[in-house]
Amino acid sequence: MYQLYRDRPLLVLLMIAANIALSAWCVFLDPVMNNDGVTYLAIAEMMLRGDWSQAFDYYSWPYYSVLIAGVAKLLSIGVEPAAYILNTILVTSLTLAYVCIVGELSNNNRRIIVIAMVVILFFPSITKFRSFLIRDFAYLSCYLWSLYFIFRYCSTLNKQHLIGWLAFAALSCLFRFEGIAFLLIAPYFLLLFSTGKFTNRRLLFTGLSILILAVSLALMAWYVNDKYAAMIKVAQDSGKDIHTVFDLFVASTKKQLGGEELTLLNYAGVFAGNIGNVAYELIRRMALFYFVFALIAYWKNIGFNSYFAKRIWIVYVVTNFIVLVCFSLYNNFLVGRYTMATALTLLLLAPFMIERILQSYQQSTWLKRIGSILALGLLTAVSLEGMDVSSKKLHIKEAAHWLRSELPEHASYFSNDRLLMYYSGDDVVETLMSNHNNVHLRFLLDTKQLNDYDYVALSVNPKSKLEDDFRQTLWYIYGRPVKIFEGVKGRALFIYQTNSD
């Protein structure tokens, strides 16, 4: 980072300004936060109120909320604007780290660095999530900076860069469990880089390896116990014979098999299916052209300034992929944005391929020139299309405004959408604790406690059959909705009055 700022300060300032402008643009187009945002804001609010114990007990990954609370305290602002400011800082850090890595791999080539800046600023998968309040940006920022320091070490053999790599790898564990995987492979890198320049290198390698492995395994044990203990209890309460994490894994695998017997052949089919799912999500997250660029660059050894750099890149890509497959296999689902670390690692080679295309343009035949123009044109179109991040939940805010302005002052209402409750004026901590979800709505319906509320605000996503069933049930019990707010692509919010008197 220092080298990039020292050599090209205007470029760094331009990136910072561009990130601020792009984040502001995305929040303007999508002013309704994601559902997870309520959790992070509520935890941060608890911390600001001094309820640290409650905050840490409620949520296993509170450190993103710690940063939100810190920004809110420092700037004397609310937790929501603090979260958006923090996100802008983190995504700026992420993009700077990416450009620094490409600069390191390109031996500080100005043209490739500028291409890298354009690629990462307008990378559709980054743009899509700029308005989201998620801890992924904190993880990805630490992940890329750790990767930068280890690439930097390849050039300098400076032990301080190894320390920087380990420090950022450890910090990444505070935001996503995947960071633990890169601590687990740390001994491999220490062995790869251990040369005669180290004094007592065997003793240093052995001691660090034992320490890193012990810490990593302890973190993994804590994560598994914390994440799956509640799931084991829920399974037991429902009458299932599940007592360990392994039992959960077997149950998840059988579910993927549709109840078939768990044989070696069937398990191999499940394993292959999960590999395919991860590969599909990764390519979708990258955009096909960028993925192809990465494969060609690797095959032709483009973008690697040393044997060590190529080895590191391979290890990081493979480790990320294995982690994703294991997660998908165990949990029977995979959120698309979980592939972002792998996508960004592959994307590091894209600027080199784009530079090759530009470089060879004047020396190519007219047919190859047309192909180059077509490829770059499609990349530009994909990036610009990614700038359209218009909100799919604006009707939630409209409904919240209607509830505040049109309902009687003391009217009570329940919703299965906690975003609606938050935007209608509820305290963020109260919103988090009040179980505004489909599970609780089902409980209130079954126990007839829903009649204790004056109104019911039902949020419906067309992909959810359960929510559509709720809509029909509430219409049957309470009659036509008093107000309907229509969103995009079939999303809607129906407000029913439970008592017509």
Buried (B, 14 or more C-beta within 10 A) or exposed (E): BEEBBEEBEEBBEBBBEBBBEBBBBBBEBBBBBBBBBBBBBBBBBBBBEEBBEBBBEBBEBBBBBBBBBBBBBEEEEBBBEBBBBBBBBBBBBBBBBBBBBBBBBBEBBEEBBBBBBBBBBBBBBBBBBBBBBBBBBBBBBBBBBBBBBBBBBBBEEEEEBBEBBBBBBBBBBBBBBBBBBBBBBBBEBBEBBBEEEBEEBEEBBEEBBEEBBEBBEEBBEEBBEEBBEEBBEEBEEEEEEBEEBEBBBEBBBBEBBEEEEEEEEBBEBBBEBBBEBBBEBBBBBBBEBBBBBBEBBBEEEBBBBEEBBBBBBEBBBEBBBEBBBEBBBBBBEBEBBBBBBBBBBBBBBBBBBBBBBEEEEEEBEEEEBEEBEEBBEEBEEBBEEBBEBEBBBBBBBBBBBBBEEEBEEEEEBBBBBBBBBBBBEBEBBEBBEBBBBBEBBBEBBEEEEBBEBBBBBBBBBEEBEBBBEBBEBBBEBBEEBBBEBEBEEEBBBBBBBBEEE
